[in-house]
Amino acid sequence: MAVEISNPAALHDPTGFGYSHVATARGELVFIAGQYDSDAEGHTTSADFATQVDNAFANLGIALRSVGLDFTDVAQLRTHIVDHDLEKLAVLGKKIAVIWGDEPPAQTLTGVAALALPRMLFEVDAVAVRG
């Protein structure tokens, strides 16, 4: 199979929302769907932006580890911030620095009016490379 789809048991079941958490293409490229501050049922847990960023990246780490990868394997991030401003950018920048130091992956940040669920303030998806 050219594409392998998986959903880590440690994350909520996303199929009811119309997506899967992880897709691996030809064993090399791994695509991680948008991760956010979600509980076991897929609901947001906090109204605080910084907490949502922390939890989204924690979930990204779970998705990566579920296929034997970690943050060092990430080549690209796409981040989405509701009502983007410089304060929120600073929060994101600090989190990126904690994870990747001075060698972050390529990133595209999009400021948006809303995300998939009403309380979502932040979402991150990633492309990682195996080997």
Buried (B, 14 or more C-beta within 10 A) or exposed (E): EEEEEBBBEEBBEBEEEEEBBBBBEEEEBBBBBBBBBBEEEBEBEEEEBBBBBBBBBEBBBBBBEBBEBEBEBBEBBBBBBBEBEEEBBEBBEEBBEEBBEEEBBEBEBEEBEEBEBEBBBBBBBBBBEBE
